[in-house]
């Protein structure tokens, strides 16, 4: 049975990704950073998943996760951030990057060691359309997600000779708690800007993640799941 690790797996896209891999017969481990309440709720929904507390921005938390190799690693853990750039502190910049960019790097660094031992593997990183086109009042978040895309492209070239694929999924406006700050009116306005006329679902993002994890001849790619929003 293949093993997959999903970071930030207790809600939203992460939980949907866990469910999708379970349905395909994988043994699933998922991490969460802080909320025990979210973890308990997730365990109730997906009791087959092993939920482990680990902060991906801390190498001492990440290293033990990979004592046994994973066939697939999904770097989904992330934080959103919405503020005009002149109001952003250096501490806030560092906090966003520590999870979104550094967390992805640390998990890849330690995952690759095991994948090299078994001679294969797949890594899928979660970015955002804002990492490609930028978002007003989300310059810090956009920069952190842009870093994930650049890291993905470079790492894919580095690991291709070792039969390890590295890809990225770039979600658009997805109906999850990360977008809870929007009012019903704002969500309606956003939906009207999307060619498909609606926000996406976590399950639709999960389908893209599974595709990239299982296709052995796709690497170094960023797949948008955005309903045509940024086309």
C-alpha positions as CSV (number, residue, x, y, z in Angstrom):
1,X,0.0,0.0,0.0
2,X,1.4,3.4,-1.0
3,X,1.9,6.0,1.7
4,X,1.0,9.7,1.4
5,X,1.6,12.6,3.7
6,X,-0.7,15.7,3.5
7,X,0.4,18.7,5.5
8,X,-2.4,20.9,6.8
9,X,-4.8,18.1,6.4
10,X,-7.6,18.7,9.0
11,X,-9.9,21.0,7.0
12,X,-10.6,22.6,3.6
13,X,-8.4,21.5,0.7
14,X,-6.2,19.4,2.9
15,X,-9.1,17.3,4.3
16,X,-10.5,16.8,0.8
17,X,-7.0,15.7,-0.4
18,X,-6.9,13.1,2.4
19,X,-10.3,11.8,1.5
20,X,-9.3,11.5,-2.2
21,X,-6.2,9.5,-1.5
22,X,-8.1,7.2,0.9
23,X,-10.6,6.5,-1.9
24,X,-7.7,5.4,-4.1
25,X,-6.3,3.0,-1.5
26,X,-3.4,5.0,0.0
27,X,-2.3,4.9,3.6
28,X,-2.7,8.5,4.6
29,X,-0.9,10.6,7.3
30,X,-1.8,14.2,7.8
31,X,-0.4,17.0,9.8
32,X,-1.9,19.9,11.7
33,X,-0.1,22.7,13.5
34,X,-2.3,24.0,16.3
35,X,-6.0,23.3,16.5
36,X,-6.8,20.1,18.4
37,X,-10.5,20.8,17.9
38,X,-10.0,20.7,14.1
39,X,-7.9,17.5,14.4
40,X,-10.6,15.8,16.5
41,X,-13.3,16.8,14.0
42,X,-11.2,15.5,11.1
43,X,-10.6,12.2,12.9
44,X,-14.3,11.8,13.3
45,X,-14.8,12.3,9.5
46,X,-11.8,10.2,8.4
47,X,-10.8,7.7,11.2
48,X,-8.5,5.8,8.8
49,X,-6.2,8.8,8.6
50,X,-3.3,9.2,11.0
51,X,-3.4,12.9,12.1
52,X,-0.1,14.1,13.6
53,X,0.7,17.4,15.2
54,X,3.6,19.1,13.5
55,X,4.5,22.7,12.7
56,X,6.0,22.6,9.2
57,X,8.0,25.8,9.8
58,X,10.0,24.0,12.5
59,X,12.6,21.5,11.3
60,X,12.6,19.6,14.6
61,X,8.9,18.9,13.9
62,X,9.3,18.0,10.3
63,X,12.3,15.7,10.5
64,X,10.6,12.9,12.5
65,X,7.7,12.8,10.0
66,X,10.0,11.2,7.4
67,X,11.7,8.4,9.4
68,X,9.8,6.1,7.1
69,X,9.7,7.1,3.4
70,X,6.5,8.3,1.8
71,X,5.6,7.6,-1.8
72,X,3.7,10.9,-2.1
73,X,4.0,14.2,-0.2
74,X,1.4,16.9,-0.5
75,X,2.6,20.3,0.8
76,X,-0.8,21.9,1.6
77,X,-0.1,23.7,4.9
78,X,-0.4,27.4,4.5
79,X,-1.5,30.7,6.0
80,X,-3.4,33.5,4.3
81,X,-2.6,37.2,4.9
82,X,-4.4,40.3,3.9
83,X,-2.9,43.7,4.5
84,X,-1.6,46.7,2.6
85,X,2.2,46.5,2.3
86,X,3.0,49.7,4.2
87,X,1.3,48.2,7.3
88,X,3.1,44.9,7.2
89,X,5.7,44.3,9.8
90,X,8.9,42.3,9.2
91,X,7.6,39.8,11.8
92,X,4.4,39.3,9.8
93,X,6.4,38.8,6.5
94,X,8.6,36.2,8.2
95,X,5.6,34.4,9.7
96,X,3.9,34.0,6.3
97,X,7.0,32.8,4.6
98,X,7.9,30.5,7.5
99,X,4.8,28.4,6.7
100,X,4.1,28.9,3.1
101,X,7.6,28.8,1.7
102,X,10.0,27.5,4.4
103,X,7.5,24.8,5.4
104,X,7.3,23.5,1.8
105,X,11.1,23.5,1.6
106,X,11.6,21.6,4.8
107,X,9.1,18.9,3.9
108,X,10.6,18.5,0.5
109,X,14.1,18.4,1.9
110,X,13.3,15.5,4.3
111,X,10.8,13.7,2.0
112,X,13.4,13.5,-0.8
113,X,15.9,11.6,1.3
114,X,13.4,8.7,1.6
115,X,12.3,8.9,-2.0
116,X,15.9,8.6,-3.2
117,X,16.2,5.4,-1.1
118,X,13.1,3.8,-2.7
119,X,13.9,5.2,-6.2
120,X,10.7,7.0,-6.9
121,X,8.2,9.5,-5.5
122,X,5.9,12.4,-6.2
123,X,5.6,15.8,-4.5
124,X,2.7,18.2,-5.1
125,X,2.9,21.7,-3.7
126,X,-0.1,23.9,-3.1
127,X,0.4,27.5,-4.4
128,X,-2.3,30.0,-5.4
129,X,-3.2,32.0,-8.5
130,X,-2.0,35.0,-6.5
131,X,1.4,33.5,-6.7
132,X,1.2,33.8,-10.4
133,X,-0.6,37.0,-11.0
134,X,-0.5,38.8,-7.7
135,X,-3.3,40.0,-5.5
136,X,-4.0,43.5,-4.3
137,X,-3.5,43.8,-0.5
138,X,-2.0,40.3,-0.6
139,X,1.5,41.2,-1.7
140,X,3.2,39.1,1.1
141,X,0.9,36.1,0.6
142,X,1.4,36.4,-3.2
143,X,5.2,36.5,-2.8
144,X,5.3,33.5,-0.6
145,X,3.2,31.5,-3.1
146,X,5.3,32.7,-6.0
147,X,8.3,31.3,-4.2
148,X,6.6,27.9,-4.0
149,X,6.1,27.9,-7.8
150,X,9.7,28.8,-8.5
151,X,10.9,26.2,-6.0
152,X,8.7,23.6,-7.6
153,X,10.1,24.3,-11.1
154,X,13.7,24.1,-10.0
155,X,13.2,21.0,-7.8
156,X,11.5,19.2,-10.6
157,X,14.5,19.5,-12.8
158,X,16.8,18.5,-9.9
159,X,14.9,15.4,-9.1
160,X,13.7,14.2,-12.5
161,X,16.8,11.9,-13.1
162,X,15.9,10.2,-9.8
163,X,12.3,9.4,-11.0
164,X,10.7,11.9,-8.5
165,X,8.1,14.2,-9.9
166,X,7.5,17.7,-8.5
167,X,4.4,19.7,-9.4
168,X,2.2,22.5,-8.2
169,X,-1.5,23.1,-7.9
170,X,-2.6,26.7,-8.1
171,X,-6.1,27.2,-6.7
172,X,-8.2,30.2,-7.5
173,X,-11.2,31.3,-5.4
174,X,-12.1,28.1,-3.5
175,X,-15.1,27.9,-1.1
176,X,-13.2,27.1,2.1
177,X,-12.7,28.7,5.5
178,X,-9.7,30.6,4.2
179,X,-12.1,32.8,2.3
180,X,-14.4,33.2,5.3
181,X,-13.4,36.9,5.5
182,X,-15.6,37.6,2.4
183,X,-19.2,38.5,3.0
184,X,-22.0,36.9,1.0
185,X,-22.2,39.9,-1.3
186,X,-18.4,39.8,-1.9
187,X,-18.5,36.1,-2.7
188,X,-21.3,36.8,-5.2
189,X,-19.3,39.5,-6.8
190,X,-16.2,37.2,-7.0
191,X,-18.3,34.5,-8.6
192,X,-19.5,36.9,-11.3
193,X,-15.8,37.5,-12.2
194,X,-15.1,33.8,-12.7
195,X,-15.9,32.5,-16.2
196,X,-17.5,29.3,-14.8
197,X,-19.7,31.5,-12.6
198,X,-19.0,30.0,-9.2
199,X,-16.3,29.4,-6.6
200,X,-14.5,26.1,-6.8
201,X,-14.7,23.3,-4.2
202,X,-12.0,21.7,-2.2
203,X,-12.9,18.4,-3.8
204,X,-12.1,19.8,-7.3
205,X,-8.7,20.9,-6.1
206,X,-8.1,17.5,-4.6
207,X,-8.8,15.9,-8.0
208,X,-6.0,17.9,-9.5
209,X,-3.6,17.0,-6.7
210,X,-4.2,13.3,-7.2
211,X,-3.8,13.6,-11.0
212,X,-0.4,15.2,-10.5
213,X,0.7,12.7,-7.9
214,X,-0.1,9.7,-10.0
215,X,1.0,10.8,-13.5
216,X,4.7,9.8,-13.9
217,X,5.3,11.9,-17.0
218,X,4.2,15.3,-15.7
219,X,6.7,17.3,-13.7
220,X,7.6,20.9,-13.2
221,X,4.1,22.0,-13.9
222,X,1.7,24.5,-12.2
223,X,-1.9,23.4,-12.7
224,X,-4.5,26.2,-12.2
225,X,-7.8,25.2,-10.7
226,X,-9.6,28.5,-11.0
227,X,-12.6,28.2,-13.2
228,X,-10.9,30.4,-15.8
229,X,-10.5,33.2,-13.3
230,X,-6.9,34.1,-14.4
231,X,-6.9,32.8,-17.9
